[in-house]
Amino acid sequence: MRQHVTIKEVAKQAGVSVTTVSRYLNGRYERMSAATKEKVAATIKKLNYAPAASARRMRQDQSHLVGLLVGDVGNPFSTMLAKGVYDVLQPAGYDVLLMNTDDSTATEARALNRLYAQQVDGIIVQPSAKDFAQYQPAIDAGIPLVVVDREVPNQPLAVGKVTSPNLTACYDLGCRLAARGYQNIISVSAQYAEASGQIPRMAGLKAAAARTGINYLNLATQKRTDQATLADQLQKWVTSLRGKTVIVSLMGPVLFDLLAIFQDLNWHFPQDVGLVSYDDWAWSRFVGDGICLVKQDMETMGNLAAQNLLKQIAAGTTRSATNFVPVEFIDAPSI
């Protein structure tokens, strides 16, 4: 028996749109032919699509339980996000069910179905999927939802979102680096989810490079990429490129690898190569004379997402607004 089926899979199997399946689940048959209705019903039965249906049951009492899905619970970035959420929801009388999706859309789908089964009062998700169909069952069920940090391209405007302007921030960073005399930018990304914030960051740096006429490339590390391999790649590019080169860590954990590589290669910043990193865990100012940072306030993101969710719960709605939390550029001698 197949489990954890998404509304998107039902739509694909039935040969209809996600909207059509959503209308069927909500009993809105007025624009639906009898044949389509029967086809959707048969597909739901065939695929054992139960979780969203169970989540749609009207709940007479609140569970005072909120689900929080993060991409990587081992990343301090996610820890700070979770703290921001807890600091608002716990004093308000809500327990938080923290779940790690491991940046996997399949794991995330299973986690969402578990939350539906728990009849949570709301969900805050750091999304892994790039298609909002993954989260549409929550809206169909009337469960308040807030998407935080990462952006889902086709997310409806009426669904709550708290994020940072990643693309704009990295475009500005690229222009700053060009103005400082750098001719080459090498960003280093870690393995990321479909909806990762690293994607708009790369797009911003690429756009800045095109605007200023400097070179840009990204080195994508995967879980199987070891430090030695990354070191070889960096050494190859830095020694082959002409002019000043700056390396940009697109997320905090990558910075640890880069610092180890700099030590092994006996590189010093900014004398040999510049260094910039996303995220700040308060220790980077003690490395050398300090590392230049693009800092996101994840606790504030968590606070705003939780406040947003509480408003939806109190109003009995799934409609909410978008909040943008600005990033802070922290200059330092590493560039």
Protein Blocks (a to p, Z undefined) as FASTA:
>chain_A
ZZhiafklmmmmnopafklmmmmmnopaklccfklmmmmmmmmmmnopaklmmmmpccfb
dfhiacdddfblmlmklmmmmmmmmmmmmmnopacddddeklpaklmmmmmmmmmmnopa
bdcdddfbfcfklmmmmmmnopacddehiacfklcfklccddddfklmmmmmmmmmmmno
pabdcdddddddfklcklmmmmmmmmmmmmnopacddddddfklcfklmmmmmmmmmmmp
gcjdddddfbfklmmmmmmmmmmnopacfkloccddehjehlmmmgojbpadddddfklm
mmmmmmmmmmmmmnopabdcdddddddddddfkZZ
